[in-house]
Amino acid sequence: MRDKSKQVVHPAILRATHWLNAFAIVMMIGSGWQIYNASPLFGFSFPIGIGQWLGAGIAWHLAMMWLLVANGLVYVVWTASSGHWRKLAPPGPRAIWADFRAALTFRLKHETGVYNAVQRLLYCGVLLAGLVIVLSGLAIWKPVQLWPLCDLFGGYFIARYVHFFAMAAIALFVVVHLALVAAVPKVLPPMITGGRS
């Protein structure tokens, strides 16, 4: 018989915000690629995009932007009020190096519901990239109305590059995140069911 007194690993609000973020980020990246392809910054285009054409890509991008921002605010308020932020607090360099070495030699311990130093560093990094992408996105969406923000990023054209590289950082995080889930598949069920520790 299951012990009901054990603590839930991932509360429902964490799971809901996680999966909404996953959906919104995939849609934002895909629609962003569609927008990028209309005016590339570099000598390549993305082979796929969400929206089929520029106007639809922009519509999807803006719709998902509001979902991502609203969901992000819910997550930040919950994290701050629940104390969950303590699990994600930035680690020190020694802890990062020790866990990084352990990961490279496949000796990194994984405790259910506990974030190691490398995970915490990556989560802090992706949250920072998320803040940068939202602010730079607002700067390129409304460069006249939000000119102080646009100027903060060095103007419209530089803000586009900042936005692109923040997207690349988030996409890289997603790839690493999925690779780690594939390497340690036992972490996936608790993110769906909540699990118990």
Long-range contacts (C-beta under 8 A, 24 or more apart in sequence): 2-196, 3-196, 6-196, 6-197, 7-113, 7-196, 7-197, 8-194, 8-195, 8-196, 9-112, 9-113, 9-190, 9-194, 9-195, 9-196, 9-197, 10-113, 10-190, 10-191, 10-194, 10-195, 11-82, 11-194, 12-194, 13-74, 13-78, 14-75, 14-78, 14-84, 15-191, 15-192, 15-194, 17-71, 17-72, 17-74, 17-75, 17-78, 18-191, 20-67, 20-71, 21-68, 21-71, 21-72, 21-75, 23-67, 24-64, 24-67, 24-68, 24-71, 25-68, 25-170, 25-174, 27-60, 27-64, 28-61, 28-64, 28-65, 28-68, 29-167, 29-170, 29-171, 30-60, 31-57, 31-58, 31-60, 31-61, 31-64, 32-57, 32-61, 32-167, 33-57, 34-60, 34-61, 35-61, 36-164, 41-160, 41-161, 41-164, 62-141, 65-134, 65-137, 68-134, 69-134, 72-130, 72-134, 87-114, 87-115, 87-120, 88-115, 88-120, 88-123, 88-124, 89-120, 90-120, 90-121, 90-124, 91-117, 91-120, 91-121, 92-117, 96-121, 110-184, 110-186, 110-187, 112-186, 112-187, 112-190, 112-195, 112-197, 113-190, 113-195, 113-197, 119-180, 122-173, 122-176, 122-177, 125-169, 125-173, 126-169, 126-170, 126-173, 129-166, 129-169, 129-170, 129-173, 130-166, 130-170, 132-162, 132-166, 133-163, 133-166, 133-167, 133-170, 136-160, 136-162, 136-163, 136-166, 137-163, 139-163
